[in-house]
């Protein structure tokens, strides 16, 4: 059984909440509230999901894939509902929310078409009689971020509606961080996948390591765009502006730094400003997920500016939209003359901030882009066959 967790907070919190108010970051209003599950309820869910797993594991892979494929239709049918819920939970514009749901439906389709082929036995002729056997049938427990329990429960509903699939094969846990330890310690739980902050990743990886359980830890990153002298500046500027306003810049895998050849830097900056000016609040971007996230981004922008970078647009003192934006709004911001050693170069800014760095030439651009590597971005892989096989046990069978 696999635990899937999402937690973006910088701290792996130690508090224990009895209720989870869901606050709309656009209005600062509570639109729903969930009661925390008791420890006994959580243990019961784990036992039920383990029982579902024991049943599900005996179903041939081809049949499992065919049954799960119906999730795609469920996602498409409820795409508008899910998009509205995302808008309330984290301020994401509904157009972007619906696109994310449809992307998930596409991924289900893709795995339905290719997934069973990843699970076939592989015979290795170099070692006669040697086979690898894959069996993928994990039950899943989802612990979402505390502001997104509605989306988690919607996913659970989709799985429960699948004919031929055990009812408890996918369950959402409405719990706070201190309860996670007991979940990971349960003998039926064999692995954990987390998407979140570096602090949360270190805590979960350490816990899993102490339990000798597999962990896939997907954290942040600060990838780069390299804009060379012969680049199409319209295309380049459009790409980075879209990437940095999408979900208000709260995208782990989106490049955060624009490394630009000095011969086109001025022209590129103007293109970025022109295209950014066309983006509309509530349509192309929304607020950050909560006020704490805004405070974090504002501090990083101020640190970078204090170190010598220039603010070309946005920034801490930028005007607030007249429409609803609560206390979590941070204006899309363009920083230039960012250099190594500055916060915006060395750290991930999880918000709508474009950092422009000047490069002397192509080789310098490559050198600046490659300062990083994987480092603290996590462990393991997600998606495609690589992600699917992270939680597959490879069984060796010697046939004589």
C-alpha positions, 0 to 999 in steps of 0.5 A, a space after each residue: 500500500 502506498 501513501 501519497 502526500 502533498 504538503 508545500 509548507 516550509 515547516 513540517 508542522 507539529 500542531 494537531 488540528 481537530 477541524 480544517 477550515 477551507 479558506 478561499 484565498 481570493 476572499 479570505 472567507 471560509 467556504 467549508 470545514 472538515 473534521 479531522 479523522 480520529 486515530 481509530 478511524 485512520 487505522 480502520 481505513 488503512 485496514 480496509 484499504 489493505 483488505 482491498 489490496 489483497 483482493 485487487 492484487 489477484 486480478 490480472 493486470 490487463 483487467 485492473 487497467 481496464 477497470 481503472 481507465 473509467 476514471 478518465 471519464 469521471 474526471 472529464 464529467 466533473 471537470 467543471 466542478 473540480 475546477 471550481 473547487 480548485 479556484 476556491 481552495 487555492 485561487 487557481 483560475 477555473 480555466 487553468 483548473 479545468 485544463 489540469 483535470 483534463 490533463 489528469 484524464 489524459 494521463 489515465 488514458 495513457 496508462 490505460 493504453 500502455 500500463 499493462 505493457 510495463 507489467 509484463 514479465 521480462 526474460 533475459 536470454 543472457 541468463 537462461 531461465 531468468 525472469 523478472 515479474 512485475 505486479 502493480 496493484 497498490 492500494 493508495 491512501 491520499 493525504 492532501 494539503 489541509 486546504 485541499 481536502 475537498 479535491 482529495 475527497 472528490 478523487 475518492 468519489 471517482 474511484 468508489 464509483 468504478 464498477 469492479 474495483 474494490 471500494 477501499 482501494 483509494 481513500 483520502 485521509 482527512 488528518 493533520 501532520 502529527 497523525 502521518 507518523 502512525 500511517 507510515 508506521 503501519 505494517 500494511 503501508 509499504 511506501 510513500 510519495 510526497 510532493 511538497 517543500 524541502 522541509 516536508 521532504 526531509 522529514 518524510 524521507 527520514 521517517 521512511 528511511 527509518 522504517 526501511 520503506 520506499 520513498 519518492 520525494 518530489 520537491 521544488 526546483 529552479 530550472 532555467 530558460 536560456 535565451 540566446 542571441 538568435 532566439 525568437 524573442 516573442 516566443 521566448 518571452 511568451 513562454 516564460 511569462 505563461 510559465 510564471 503566471 500559471 497557477 500564480 507561479 506555484 508550479 514545482 517543475 516550471 523554470 524560474 530563471 531566464 538566462 539571456 544573452 546580453 546582446 538581446 537582454 534589453 529587447 527581451 525585457 521589453 517583450 516580457 513587460 509587454 506580454 505580462 501587461 496583457 495578463 488578467 487577474 482572475 483569468 491568467 493568474 490568481 492569488 497565492 494559496 494563502 497569506 503565508 505564501 505571499 509573505 514568503 515570496 515578498 521576502 524573497 523579492 525584497 532580499 533580491 532587490 536589496 542585493 542589487 537586482 532591479 524590479 521592472 514590474 510588480 514587486 511588494 508595493 504593486 497595486 492590488 486588483 479591485 476584484 476579490 484577492 483576499 490577503 494572498 495576492 502578489 503581483 506578477 513581478 519581473 526582476 532583472 540584473 539577478 546574479 549568483 548569490 542573490 536569493 532569486 538565483 540561488 533559491 526557488 521562488 514559489 510565486 509569479 516572479 520572473 528572474 532575468 540573468 545576463 549571460 556574456 555568451 552561449 557558453 556562459 549561459 550554459 554555465 549559469 543554467 547548470 549551477 544546480 543539478 538535482 541537489 535538493 529537488 527530491 528522490 525518485 521519479 514520477 510519471 511514465 514507466 519510470 514513475 509506475 515502476 518506483 513502487 513495483 517489487 521486482 521478483 526474480 524467478 529462476 526456471 529450470 
